[in-house]
């Protein structure tokens, strides 16, 4: 049995706790949260051993791993403490609030030979895994462009009361929403070499952004576009879509299905024909031992458990990979803070054509 | 408001089991009305557009009624209140029609938790804020009666929209059932069941994606012969524990099975899917959603064929 402590029992923490407690090879030996009422209910009705203090818990319970789902600003210190004590760590995304810290923690874990993982669950979605497999097989030839989008109805009015509405604590559309399509983008086409034209716009929020738009430059001349808005009520829930354009075809994937267009000159691939091939999540998804809110959430925890059992298994979403995403998040923040860079033709007056930095007041305060 | 009379059916009358405490053999689902499609975002959006008009929803429900279906198994989505209103307003036209509410409508709560935290979200949906506010101030742990109070108040808030129509079964949605199941919070099932029985005279039902595991916990909670709805389909889509474990449970365990996702969101052809379903022992009812009359009629025809 792998002995796990779960830290932070908010929306993500509770659902992680439910799934991992149901895992046949895991015993949840401690839970930690600052809210007494949740701990009281869990201890009375589920028999879980509860703590209000992370370090006290580590002092009194012997564990193999911790699962950290606290607000993001607490991640860095908790992860470091856990690694220092030789524990494997699963941490919710984003890993930390600075790219340097994420990279450093990845280094610490590597030196100590500890298993790490960050909760980018989309890499465990059947359709996105299929897209990755197709790209690795060279199915659409040389990739030229990628479009990564996420939309959903999280913030639909000005006032939020949790850390998720405060950028300084790791809230906001960039950390909370855009991190997902960004992470998928880096999985598909690699690290970014730079970003440009970034807009972190407010639709409703006072202390953070609700939309993220940017051009991302990847290695090998691949360009990318990011379009994210968590104030879009027309979506029932978060919807993430990636479109990848190549010399031999195109891939469009979301959680439900993957649509693949292959030119007649594309390399032959079992199960795919020239023209459109559409595969649905029902045929691409492996069963999980326990289903709560999507196979991918269960599958990512199972991957963590399996890697603890056999650290030589190839890693998906380790700290090193999450640090790449954190670095691009930092690039986007810096680029947006620098304000719009626009191009005009010689002789044109810029005063009337240059867009006003309409969200400048929000961004200006941030850097 | 649509004023056309419901079509009568020549295909065999109501699909009910009169004089029995059994559920109707076919329950009509409502995913299609709210942009939920497990296989295609495009299809889901198309349906969301079509069904933003209440008349479009009612037309499909009328088609289902005409085919003999008498039960709508529905979420507690705000828009279902409008459907309830139509049915309540015309008892003759919807003679024998029942709603099986499935609660809670989880996205409403999930979004509220993101915005206001867990207590804040509870506060928003509780009819009486006093109790929770007292707990937030005190930071004390909750007594059993507090938990019972919270669960029953939330159930009552969700049931308010169904006053005046028949609700012989009240379901707890899978996202809540399975969350509690994983946590090991088995007592909550018993609290829900007792409240649904005493307050509404209804049979409590549990929707799950983890049938074999849930049955063990419902046993522990002392809920006998429970009504449980889960994915049951030939390809094992979202049947955690595996098809064999489900078949074993159907054959050996005392519970009333309702099968959903029998077509695995369209991955299995209808005849093949239902032929397999009716070859399994112990399935009391199936729930399916459809948005065209032809699809409803062909499914009902297959059910009548296999039922006999």
Interface residues (C-beta under 8 A of the other chain):
Chain A: X10 X11 X14 X15 X17 X18 X19 X21 X22 X35 X36 X37 X38 X39 X40 X41 X42 X43 X44 X45 X46 X47 X48 X153 X154 X155 X160 X161 X162 X164 X165 X236 X237 X239 X241 X254 X255 X256 X257 X280 X281 X282 X283 X287 X288 X289 X290 X291 X292 X293 X295
Chain B: X34 X35 X36 X37 X38 X39 X40 X41 X44 X48 X107 X110 X111 X113 X114 X115 X116 X117 X118 X119 X120 X135 X136 X139 X140 X141 X142 X144 X147 X175 X178 X179 X180 X181 X182 X183 X184 X185 X186 X187 X188 X209 X210 X213 X235 X236 X237 X238 X239 X240 X241 X242 X264 X265 X267
